[in-house]
Amino acid sequence: MTASIDHIAVDVLPGGPTLPQERRLVTAIPGPRSEELLARKAAAVPTGIGHTAPIHAVAAGGGVVVDADGNSLIDLGSGIAVTTVGNAHPKVVEAVQRQVASFTHTCFMVSPYESYVAVAEALNRLTPGDHEKKTALFNSGAEAVENAIKIARKHTGRQAVVAFDHGYHGRTNLTMALTAKTMPYKHGFGPFAPEVYRAPLSYPFRDGGLSGADAARRAITMMEKQIGGDQVAAIIIEPIQGEGGFIVPADGFLPALAEWCRANGVVFIADEVQTGFGRTGRMFASEHFGIVPDLITTAKGIAAGLPLAAVTGRAEIMDASHPGGLGGTYGGNPIACAAALAAIDAYETEDLPARATAIGSVITDRFTEAQRSDARIGDVRGLGAMVAVEFVDPATGEPDAALTAAVAKASIAQGVIVLTCGTFGNVIRFLPPLSLGDDLLNEALDIVTAALAAA
Protein backbone atom coordinates (compact mmCIF):
# COMPACT_ATOMS: atom_id res chain seq x y z
CA MET A 1 0.00 0.00 0.00
CA THR A 2 1.01 3.64 -0.26
CA ALA A 3 0.83 6.44 2.27
CA SER A 4 1.07 10.11 1.44
CA ILE A 5 3.44 11.92 3.77
CA ASP A 6 3.26 15.66 3.09
CA HIS A 7 2.50 14.92 -0.59
CA ILE A 8 5.50 12.58 -1.00
CA ALA A 9 4.53 8.99 -1.85
CA VAL A 10 6.31 6.48 0.37
CA ASP A 11 6.05 2.70 0.13
CA VAL A 12 4.86 1.29 3.43
CA LEU A 13 5.11 -2.20 4.88
CA PRO A 14 3.61 -3.32 8.19
CA GLY A 15 6.93 -2.79 9.95
CA GLY A 16 7.32 0.83 8.85
CA PRO A 17 8.49 2.87 5.85
CA THR A 18 10.82 1.19 3.39
CA LEU A 19 12.65 3.86 1.46
CA PRO A 20 14.96 3.49 -1.50
CA GLN A 21 18.46 3.52 -0.05
CA GLU A 22 19.88 6.16 -2.33
CA ARG A 23 21.06 9.73 -2.39
CA ARG A 24 18.67 11.57 -4.69
CA LEU A 25 18.57 15.30 -5.41
CA VAL A 26 15.57 16.46 -7.41
CA THR A 27 15.86 20.11 -6.36
CA ALA A 28 18.53 22.35 -4.90
CA ILE A 29 18.69 22.15 -1.11
CA PRO A 30 16.57 23.69 0.24
CA GLY A 31 13.87 23.03 -2.33
CA PRO A 32 10.77 25.19 -2.69
CA ARG A 33 8.58 23.16 -0.34
CA SER A 34 11.28 23.12 2.35
CA GLU A 35 11.80 26.86 1.88
CA GLU A 36 8.07 27.40 2.43
CA LEU A 37 8.16 25.33 5.61
CA LEU A 38 11.33 27.07 6.81
CA ALA A 39 9.53 30.39 6.41
CA ARG A 40 6.69 29.05 8.56
CA LYS A 41 9.25 27.88 11.14
CA ALA A 42 10.82 31.33 11.25
CA ALA A 43 7.41 32.90 11.90
CA ALA A 44 6.22 30.39 14.51
CA VAL A 45 9.32 29.05 16.29
CA PRO A 46 11.79 31.07 18.39
CA THR A 47 15.09 32.07 16.79
CA GLY A 48 16.94 30.24 19.56
CA ILE A 49 15.89 26.88 18.11
CA GLY A 50 18.17 26.51 15.12
CA HIS A 51 18.66 23.73 12.60
CA THR A 52 21.57 22.13 10.78
CA ALA A 53 20.10 21.03 7.45
CA PRO A 54 17.76 23.49 5.64
CA ILE A 55 15.17 20.83 4.84
CA HIS A 56 11.90 19.55 6.24
CA ALA A 57 11.86 15.78 6.76
CA VAL A 58 8.84 13.72 5.78
CA ALA A 59 10.27 10.20 6.05
CA ALA A 60 13.42 8.42 7.15
CA GLY A 61 14.71 4.88 7.32
CA GLY A 62 17.82 2.82 6.81
CA GLY A 63 20.46 5.41 6.06
CA VAL A 64 18.40 8.16 4.43
CA VAL A 65 16.16 11.11 5.25
CA VAL A 66 13.60 12.21 2.65
CA ASP A 67 12.59 15.87 2.57
CA ALA A 68 9.39 17.63 1.57
CA ASP A 69 10.67 18.14 -2.00
CA GLY A 70 11.48 14.48 -2.58
CA ASN A 71 15.21 14.80 -2.02
CA SER A 72 16.80 11.78 -0.32
CA LEU A 73 19.78 12.67 1.84
CA ILE A 74 22.31 10.27 3.35
CA ASP A 75 22.13 10.53 7.14
CA LEU A 76 25.46 10.70 8.99
CA GLY A 77 23.94 12.24 12.12
CA SER A 78 21.18 9.91 13.37
CA GLY A 79 19.34 12.85 14.93
CA ILE A 80 22.45 13.37 17.12
CA ALA A 81 23.04 9.69 17.92
CA VAL A 82 19.38 8.90 18.59
CA THR A 83 18.21 6.69 15.70
CA THR A 84 21.16 4.34 16.15
CA VAL A 85 19.14 1.24 15.21
CA GLY A 86 17.81 3.14 12.18
CA ASN A 87 14.74 5.28 11.82
CA ALA A 88 11.42 3.41 12.00
CA HIS A 89 13.06 0.07 12.78
CA PRO A 90 10.36 -2.58 12.23
CA LYS A 91 10.66 -3.98 15.75
CA VAL A 92 10.30 -0.51 17.26
CA VAL A 93 7.36 0.41 15.04
CA GLU A 94 5.50 -2.78 15.90
CA ALA A 95 6.15 -2.42 19.64
CA VAL A 96 5.03 1.21 19.70
CA GLN A 97 1.86 0.49 17.72
CA ARG A 98 0.95 -2.36 20.06
CA GLN A 99 1.50 -0.22 23.16
CA VAL A 100 -0.47 2.76 21.81
CA ALA A 101 -3.42 0.45 21.27
CA SER A 102 -3.26 -0.66 24.92
CA PHE A 103 -2.66 2.61 26.80
CA THR A 104 -0.58 5.73 26.33
CA HIS A 105 -0.04 6.85 29.93
CA THR A 106 -0.94 6.15 33.53
CA CYS A 107 2.09 7.76 35.26
CA PHE A 108 4.35 5.11 36.76
CA MET A 109 4.13 6.85 40.13
CA VAL A 110 0.33 6.42 40.11
CA SER A 111 -0.18 2.94 38.65
CA PRO A 112 3.01 1.14 37.62
CA TYR A 113 3.33 -1.12 34.56
CA GLU A 114 5.62 -3.94 33.52
CA SER A 115 7.46 -2.28 30.62
CA TYR A 116 9.11 0.29 32.93
CA VAL A 117 10.33 -2.53 35.17
CA ALA A 118 11.52 -4.51 32.14
CA VAL A 119 13.58 -1.57 30.85
CA ALA A 120 15.11 -1.16 34.32
CA GLU A 121 15.95 -4.86 34.42
CA ALA A 122 17.56 -4.69 30.98
CA LEU A 123 19.71 -1.70 31.91
CA ASN A 124 20.71 -3.30 35.21
CA ARG A 125 21.88 -6.31 33.20
CA LEU A 126 23.61 -4.48 30.35
CA THR A 127 25.50 -1.67 32.07
CA PRO A 128 29.07 -2.35 33.24
CA GLY A 129 29.65 -4.24 36.47
CA ASP A 130 28.12 -7.31 38.10
CA HIS A 131 27.09 -5.56 41.33
CA GLU A 132 23.46 -5.11 42.35
CA LYS A 133 21.92 -2.20 40.40
CA LYS A 134 18.72 -0.24 40.16
CA THR A 135 17.40 2.10 37.44
CA ALA A 136 15.13 5.15 37.40
CA LEU A 137 13.66 6.40 34.11
CA PHE A 138 13.29 10.00 32.96
CA ASN A 139 12.61 11.97 29.77
CA SER A 140 15.89 13.43 28.50
CA GLY A 141 19.64 13.25 28.93
CA ALA A 142 19.72 16.51 30.85
CA GLU A 143 17.03 15.26 33.21
CA ALA A 144 18.98 12.05 33.79
CA VAL A 145 22.11 14.07 34.59
CA GLU A 146 20.21 16.30 37.02
CA ASN A 147 18.84 13.27 38.84
CA ALA A 148 22.23 11.55 38.95
CA ILE A 149 23.61 14.64 40.71
CA LYS A 150 20.64 14.65 43.12
CA ILE A 151 21.22 11.00 43.95
CA ALA A 152 24.97 11.47 44.45
CA ARG A 153 24.46 14.45 46.75
CA LYS A 154 21.85 12.62 48.78
CA HIS A 155 24.05 9.53 49.08
CA THR A 156 27.22 11.37 50.11
CA GLY A 157 25.75 14.30 52.01
CA ARG A 158 28.16 16.53 50.08
CA GLN A 159 27.59 19.42 47.69
CA ALA A 160 30.47 19.85 45.23
CA VAL A 161 30.30 18.36 41.73
CA VAL A 162 33.22 18.25 39.29
CA ALA A 163 32.77 18.33 35.52
CA PHE A 164 35.50 18.52 32.89
CA ASP A 165 36.81 20.81 30.17
CA HIS A 166 34.97 20.38 26.84
CA GLY A 167 32.13 18.50 28.55
CA TYR A 168 28.51 18.76 27.49
CA HIS A 169 25.73 17.64 29.83
CA GLY A 170 22.62 19.57 28.78
CA ARG A 171 20.78 22.90 28.63
CA THR A 172 18.89 23.08 31.93
CA ASN A 173 20.23 25.37 34.65
CA LEU A 174 22.26 22.73 36.48
CA THR A 175 23.44 21.02 33.30
CA MET A 176 24.43 24.37 31.76
CA ALA A 177 26.69 24.83 34.78
CA LEU A 178 28.20 21.41 34.05
CA THR A 179 28.57 22.14 30.33
CA ALA A 180 31.85 23.82 29.37
CA LYS A 181 31.09 25.65 26.13
CA THR A 182 29.48 29.07 26.45
CA MET A 183 28.17 29.61 22.90
CA PRO A 184 25.51 28.70 22.11
CA TYR A 185 24.63 26.83 25.29
CA LYS A 186 25.25 29.23 28.19
CA HIS A 187 25.77 32.76 26.93
CA GLY A 188 23.38 35.18 28.67
CA PHE A 189 21.47 32.47 30.54
CA GLY A 190 23.12 32.72 33.98
CA PRO A 191 23.44 32.72 36.90
CA PHE A 192 24.02 29.01 37.02
CA ALA A 193 23.74 26.40 39.75
CA PRO A 194 26.44 26.71 42.44
CA GLU A 195 28.99 24.20 43.73
CA VAL A 196 29.99 23.08 40.23
CA TYR A 197 33.72 22.97 39.48
CA ARG A 198 35.68 22.23 36.32
CA ALA A 199 38.78 20.07 35.98
CA PRO A 200 41.14 19.68 33.00
CA LEU A 201 40.49 16.82 30.59
CA SER A 202 42.89 14.49 28.83
CA TYR A 203 42.87 15.79 25.21
CA PRO A 204 45.68 13.89 23.46
CA PHE A 205 45.70 16.00 20.29
CA ARG A 206 46.22 19.20 22.28
CA ASP A 207 47.97 17.92 25.43
CA GLY A 208 51.51 17.93 24.06
CA GLY A 209 52.07 14.25 24.72
CA LEU A 210 50.75 14.23 28.30
CA SER A 211 50.02 10.66 29.36
CA GLY A 212 46.64 9.60 30.69
CA ALA A 213 48.11 9.03 34.14
CA ASP A 214 49.70 12.49 34.18
CA ALA A 215 46.51 14.12 32.92
CA ALA A 216 44.57 12.39 35.69
CA ARG A 217 47.13 13.54 38.27
CA ARG A 218 46.67 17.11 37.03
CA ALA A 219 42.89 16.87 37.44
CA ILE A 220 43.11 15.18 40.84
CA THR A 221 45.51 17.82 42.12
CA MET A 222 43.07 20.53 41.09
CA MET A 223 40.21 18.77 42.89
CA GLU A 224 42.18 18.17 46.07
CA LYS A 225 43.71 21.65 46.27
CA GLN A 226 40.76 23.76 45.12
CA ILE A 227 37.81 21.79 46.52
CA GLY A 228 38.96 19.03 48.84
CA GLY A 229 38.31 15.36 48.19
CA ASP A 230 36.07 15.10 51.24
CA GLN A 231 33.80 17.83 49.84
CA VAL A 232 33.15 16.29 46.42
CA ALA A 233 29.86 14.45 45.97
CA ALA A 234 30.51 13.33 42.41
CA ILE A 235 32.55 13.74 39.31
CA ILE A 236 30.68 13.48 36.03
CA ILE A 237 32.41 12.79 32.74
CA GLU A 238 31.61 11.53 29.26
CA PRO A 239 33.93 8.57 28.55
CA ILE A 240 34.29 10.13 25.09
CA GLN A 241 33.38 13.80 24.97
CA GLY A 242 30.42 14.39 22.66
CA GLU A 243 29.63 17.99 21.80
CA GLY A 244 33.11 18.93 23.02
CA GLY A 245 34.68 17.25 20.00
CA PHE A 246 34.57 13.43 20.37
CA ILE A 247 37.71 13.59 22.51
CA VAL A 248 38.99 10.14 23.44
CA PRO A 249 41.07 10.44 26.64
CA ALA A 250 44.53 8.92 26.82
CA ASP A 251 44.85 5.43 28.25
CA GLY A 252 44.85 5.43 32.03
CA PHE A 253 43.00 8.71 32.51
CA LEU A 254 39.54 7.38 33.34
CA PRO A 255 40.71 4.43 35.50
CA ALA A 256 42.82 6.80 37.60
CA LEU A 257 39.84 9.09 38.17
CA ALA A 258 37.63 6.13 39.08
CA GLU A 259 40.23 4.87 41.55
CA TRP A 260 40.49 8.31 43.18
CA CYS A 261 36.70 8.42 43.52
CA ARG A 262 36.65 5.03 45.27
CA ALA A 263 39.38 6.11 47.66
CA ASN A 264 37.59 9.33 48.56
CA GLY A 265 33.96 8.21 48.72
CA VAL A 266 33.11 10.20 45.58
CA VAL A 267 30.40 8.99 43.20
CA PHE A 268 31.79 8.39 39.70
CA ILE A 269 29.11 9.26 37.11
CA ALA A 270 29.63 8.26 33.49
CA ASP A 271 27.49 10.37 31.16
CA GLU A 272 26.82 7.91 28.32
CA VAL A 273 23.92 9.82 26.81
CA GLN A 274 25.72 10.05 23.44
CA THR A 275 28.17 7.13 23.73
CA GLY A 276 25.73 4.49 24.95
CA PHE A 277 23.93 1.65 23.18
CA GLY A 278 26.39 0.21 20.73
CA ARG A 279 27.58 3.50 19.31
CA THR A 280 31.27 2.96 20.09
CA GLY A 281 31.41 -0.75 19.25
CA ARG A 282 30.51 -1.79 22.79
CA MET A 283 27.15 -1.42 24.46
CA PHE A 284 28.71 1.32 26.61
CA ALA A 285 31.90 3.27 26.03
CA SER A 286 33.00 2.72 29.64
CA GLU A 287 33.77 -0.87 28.66
CA HIS A 288 36.59 0.27 26.37
CA PHE A 289 38.41 1.83 29.31
CA GLY A 290 37.84 -0.91 31.87
CA ILE A 291 35.86 1.31 34.22
CA VAL A 292 32.72 0.48 36.18
CA PRO A 293 30.80 3.68 36.95
CA ASP A 294 28.88 4.07 40.18
CA LEU A 295 26.10 5.74 38.19
CA ILE A 296 25.59 5.85 34.43
CA THR A 297 23.25 8.19 32.56
CA THR A 298 21.71 7.17 29.25
CA ALA A 299 19.26 8.58 26.70
CA LYS A 300 19.46 9.24 22.92
CA GLY A 301 19.86 5.75 21.41
CA ILE A 302 17.96 4.07 24.24
CA ALA A 303 14.53 4.23 22.57
CA ALA A 304 15.18 4.81 18.86
CA GLY A 305 13.70 8.30 18.76
CA LEU A 306 11.16 8.29 21.55
CA PRO A 307 11.92 10.45 24.63
CA LEU A 308 13.42 8.28 27.34
CA ALA A 309 16.43 8.52 29.64
CA ALA A 310 17.77 6.62 32.61
CA VAL A 311 20.04 6.67 35.62
CA THR A 312 21.41 3.22 36.43
CA GLY A 313 23.73 2.52 39.32
CA ARG A 314 24.75 0.76 42.46
CA ALA A 315 21.64 -0.19 44.38
CA GLU A 316 22.84 1.33 47.66
CA ILE A 317 23.44 4.68 45.93
CA MET A 318 20.21 4.62 43.92
CA ASP A 319 18.26 3.85 47.12
CA ALA A 320 19.64 6.92 48.92
CA SER A 321 16.64 9.06 48.02
CA HIS A 322 13.54 9.08 50.18
CA PRO A 323 10.27 7.86 48.58
CA GLY A 324 8.92 10.50 46.22
CA GLY A 325 12.30 12.19 45.83
CA LEU A 326 12.71 10.86 42.29
CA GLY A 327 10.27 10.65 39.42
CA GLY A 328 8.26 12.81 37.08
CA THR A 329 4.91 12.78 35.33
CA TYR A 330 6.17 11.38 32.04
CA GLY A 331 9.31 9.55 33.19
CA GLY A 332 9.33 6.05 31.74
CA ASN A 333 6.32 6.65 29.50
CA PRO A 334 4.94 3.25 28.41
CA ILE A 335 5.25 4.01 24.69
CA ALA A 336 8.88 5.02 25.09
CA CYS A 337 9.52 1.92 27.22
CA ALA A 338 8.06 -0.29 24.49
CA ALA A 339 10.37 1.36 21.97
CA ALA A 340 13.37 0.89 24.28
CA LEU A 341 12.73 -2.81 24.78
CA ALA A 342 12.47 -3.29 21.01
CA ALA A 343 15.61 -1.24 20.38
CA ILE A 344 17.58 -3.17 23.01
CA ASP A 345 16.45 -6.40 21.37
CA ALA A 346 17.77 -5.10 18.03
CA TYR A 347 21.13 -4.08 19.51
CA GLU A 348 21.61 -7.55 20.93
CA THR A 349 20.11 -9.86 18.30
CA GLU A 350 21.40 -7.94 15.27
CA ASP A 351 24.90 -7.48 16.77
CA LEU A 352 24.80 -3.75 16.12
CA PRO A 353 27.89 -2.96 18.20
CA ALA A 354 29.90 -5.03 15.70
CA ARG A 355 28.31 -3.07 12.87
CA ALA A 356 29.38 0.14 14.64
CA THR A 357 32.97 -1.10 14.68
CA ALA A 358 32.84 -1.89 10.95
CA ILE A 359 31.37 1.52 10.08
CA GLY A 360 33.93 3.29 12.23
CA SER A 361 36.79 1.49 10.53
CA VAL A 362 35.62 2.68 7.11
CA ILE A 363 35.34 6.30 8.25
CA THR A 364 38.63 6.29 10.16
CA ASP A 365 40.55 4.65 7.32
CA ARG A 366 39.19 7.13 4.78
CA PHE A 367 40.20 10.24 6.72
CA THR A 368 43.47 8.82 7.99
CA GLU A 369 44.41 8.27 4.35
CA ALA A 370 43.28 11.79 3.43
CA GLN A 371 45.28 13.20 6.33
CA ARG A 372 48.53 12.00 4.74
CA SER A 373 48.16 14.55 1.95
CA ASP A 374 46.06 17.22 3.65
CA ALA A 375 47.59 18.99 6.64
CA ARG A 376 44.27 20.70 7.36
CA ILE A 377 43.14 17.40 8.92
CA GLY A 378 44.72 17.76 12.33
CA ASP A 379 43.28 14.68 14.00
CA VAL A 380 41.09 11.68 13.23
CA ARG A 381 39.74 9.99 16.35
CA GLY A 382 36.88 8.04 17.86
CA LEU A 383 35.64 4.57 18.66
CA GLY A 384 33.11 2.60 16.65
CA ALA A 385 30.61 4.66 14.69
CA MET A 386 31.50 7.75 16.70
CA VAL A 387 34.29 9.34 14.69
CA ALA A 388 35.54 12.92 14.54
CA VAL A 389 37.77 14.84 12.16
CA GLU A 390 39.37 17.97 13.62
CA PHE A 391 40.36 20.68 11.13
CA VAL A 392 43.23 23.09 11.73
CA ASP A 393 45.23 25.80 10.05
CA PRO A 394 48.17 23.80 8.65
CA ALA A 395 50.59 26.64 9.31
CA THR A 396 49.74 27.24 12.95
CA GLY A 397 47.78 24.20 14.14
CA GLU A 398 45.04 26.54 15.38
CA PRO A 399 41.41 25.41 15.06
CA ASP A 400 39.80 26.21 11.70
CA ALA A 401 36.08 26.67 12.34
CA ALA A 402 35.50 28.42 9.01
CA LEU A 403 36.79 25.43 7.03
CA THR A 404 34.69 23.08 9.13
CA ALA A 405 31.53 25.07 8.51
CA ALA A 406 32.26 25.26 4.78
CA VAL A 407 32.76 21.50 4.47
CA ALA A 408 29.56 20.78 6.39
CA LYS A 409 27.52 23.25 4.35
CA ALA A 410 28.81 21.91 1.04
CA SER A 411 28.17 18.31 2.10
CA ILE A 412 24.56 19.06 3.05
CA ALA A 413 24.02 20.89 -0.25
CA GLN A 414 25.10 17.68 -2.00
CA GLY A 415 22.72 15.51 0.01
CA VAL A 416 24.78 14.33 3.00
CA ILE A 417 23.72 15.33 6.52
CA VAL A 418 26.77 15.94 8.72
CA LEU A 419 27.10 17.56 12.13
CA THR A 420 29.78 19.81 13.55
CA CYS A 421 30.95 20.05 17.16
CA GLY A 422 33.92 20.93 19.34
CA THR A 423 34.71 23.69 21.79
CA PHE A 424 36.41 25.57 18.95
CA GLY A 425 33.78 24.69 16.32
CA ASN A 426 36.36 22.91 14.16
CA VAL A 427 35.21 19.28 14.30
CA ILE A 428 32.94 17.29 12.00
CA ARG A 429 31.41 14.34 13.84
CA PHE A 430 30.16 11.19 12.17
CA LEU A 431 27.24 9.43 13.87
CA PRO A 432 25.56 7.36 11.15
CA PRO A 433 22.71 5.00 11.96
CA LEU A 434 23.99 1.47 12.24
CA SER A 435 21.48 0.49 9.55
CA LEU A 436 23.47 2.48 6.97
CA GLY A 437 24.80 0.27 4.17
CA ASP A 438 28.40 0.28 2.98
CA ASP A 439 27.56 1.66 -0.47
CA LEU A 440 25.77 4.68 0.97
CA LEU A 441 28.49 5.17 3.58
CA ASN A 442 31.24 5.26 0.97
CA GLU A 443 29.21 7.54 -1.28
CA ALA A 444 28.68 9.94 1.62
CA LEU A 445 32.40 9.95 2.45
CA ASP A 446 33.21 10.63 -1.21
CA ILE A 447 31.06 13.76 -1.00
CA VAL A 448 32.52 14.97 2.29
CA THR A 449 36.11 14.48 1.13
CA ALA A 450 35.29 16.22 -2.16
CA ALA A 451 33.81 19.12 -0.21
CA LEU A 452 37.02 19.33 1.80
CA ALA A 453 39.15 19.30 -1.33
CA ALA A 454 37.08 22.12 -2.84
CA ALA A 455 36.88 24.26 0.30
FIVO-855138 format. One record per residue (C-alpha): x, z, y. Coordinates in steps of 0.25 Angstrom, whole numbers, plus 5000, padded with zeros to 4 digits. Layout:
BEGIN
XZY ...
***
This chain:
BEGIN
500050005000 500449995015 500350095026 500450065040 501450155048 501350125063 501049985060 502249965050 501849935036 502550015026 502450015011 501950145005 502050204991 501450334987 502850404989 502950355003 503450235011 504350145005 505150065015 506049945014 507450005014 508049915025 508449905039 507549815046 507449785061 506249705066 506349755080 507449805089 507549965089 506650015095 505549915092 504349895101 503449995093 504550095092 504750085107 503250105110 503350225101 504550275108 503850265122 502750345116 503750455112 504350455125 503050485132 502550585122 503750655116 504750745124 506050675128 506850785121 506450725108 507350605106 507550505095 508650435089 508050305084 507150235094 506150195083 504850255078 504750275063 503550235055 504150245041 505450295034 505950295020 507150275011 508250245022 507450185033 506550215044 505450115049 505050105063 503850065071 504349925073 504649905058 506149925059 506749995047 507950075051 508950135041 508950295042 510250365043 509650485049 508550535040 507750605051 509050685053 509250725039 507850745036 507350635027 508550655017 507750615005 507150495013 505950475021 504650485014 505250515000 504150494990 504350634984 504150694998 502950605002 502250644989 502550794990 502050795005 500750715002 500450804991 500650934999 499850875011 498650855002 498751004997 498951075010 499851055023 500051205027 499651345025 500851415031 501751475020 501751615027 500151605026 499951555012 501251505005 501351384996 502251344984 503051224991 503651325001 504151414990 504651294982 505451234994 506051374995 506451384981 507051244981 507951284993 508351414987 508851334975 509451214982 510251284993 511651334991 511951464983 511251524971 510851654978 509451694980 508851624991 507551614999 507051505008 506151505021 505551365026 505351325040 505051195048 506451145054 507951165053 507951235066 506851335061 507651355048 508851385056 508151485065 507551555053 508951565046 509451635059 508351725059 508551765044 510051785046 509851875058 508751955050 509651965038 510952005045 510352085057 511352005066 511051915078 512251815079 512151675073 513351575073 513151425073 514251325074 514751215083 514051075082 512951145074 511451105075 510351195071 509051155078 508351155092 507651285092 508151395101 508951465091 509451335084 509851275097 510751395099 511351365086 511451215089 512751175095 512451055103 511851065116 511350925118 510250885115 509951015107 510151135117 510351085131 509451155141 508651225130 509251365131 509451485131 509651485116 509551595106 510651705107 511651755097 512051615092 513551585092 514351455089 515551445080 516551325079 516251225067 517251155058 517151015063 518350945056 518350815064 518550895077 519251025072 520650965072 520850995057 520351135057 520051175043 518751235038 519251375036 519951375050 518651325056 517851435050 518951535054 518751485068 517251505067 517251635061 518251685071 517251645082 516151725075 516951845073 517551855087 516351805095 515151865087 515651955076 515351935061 514452055060 513551995071 513351865065 511951845058 512251705053 513051575055 512351445054 513051315051 512651175046 513651145034 513751005041 513451005055 512250915058 511950875072 513250925076 513950805069 513850815054 515150905054 515650945041 516451075042 517851075036 517951135022 517951285022 517251305035 515851335030 516351425018 517151505027 515951535036 515151565025 516151665019 516251735033 514751745034 514751815020 515851915024 515051945037 513651955033 513251825041 512251735036 512751595034 511651485037 511951345033 511051255041 510751135032 509651075039 510350945040 511350955029 510351005018 509650935007 510650835001 511050775014 512550805012 512650774997 512250914993 510950984994 511551065005 512851045013 513251195011 513551154997 514651055001 515451175007 515151274996 514351375005 513151455002 512351485015 511651615016 510451535023 510251385023 509351305033 508751175029 507751075034 507850925037 507950865023 507250975016 505850905017 506150755019 505550755033 504550865033 504850995042 505451095033 506651195034 507151305026 508051425027 508651465013 509551575010 509951705003 508751784999 509151915005 509451845019 508151765018 507351885015 507951965028 506751925036 505452015036 504151945031 503651855042 504951835049 505151695043 504151585043 503351485051 502051415051 502551285046 503751335038 503751275024 502551185027 502051145013 502150995016 503651005020 503851095008 503250984999 504150885005 505350975004 505150994989 505050844987 506250824995 507050924987 506650854974 507150724980 508550784984 508650844970 508050734961 508650614968 510050674970 509950644985 511250734988 512050634980 511350514988 511850595001 513250594996 513150444992 512550405006 513650495013 514750425006 514250285011 514150335025 515550415025 516250295019 515750195029 516150275041 517450325035 517850175033 517350145047 518150255053 519450195048 519350085058 518450155069 519050275076 517750295083 517350365070 517950495071 517350565059 516450535047 515950655040 514850715032 514350755018 513250675010 512250595019 512650675031 513750595037 514250585052 515150495059 515750545072 516150455083 517350475092 518150405103 519350355095 520250375107 519950525109 519150575097 518050625106 516650605102 515950475105 514450495107 514250365114 514750285102 513950375092 512650345100 512950195101 513150185086 511850265083 511050175093 511550045088 511350085073 509850125076 509649995084 510049925071 509150005062 509950125057 509550265061 510750355064 510850495070 511950545079 512450695080 513650775084 513950875095 514650765102 513550655099 514550575092 514150575077 513250485069 512650555057 512150495045 510950555038 510250455029 509150485020 509650495006 508650385002 509450285010 509950175001 511450125001 511049985007 510350045019 511450145021 512550045021 511749955030 511550065040 513050105040 513349955043 512449965055 513050095060 514450055058 514149915065 513549995076 514850075077 515749955077 514849895088 514850015097 
***
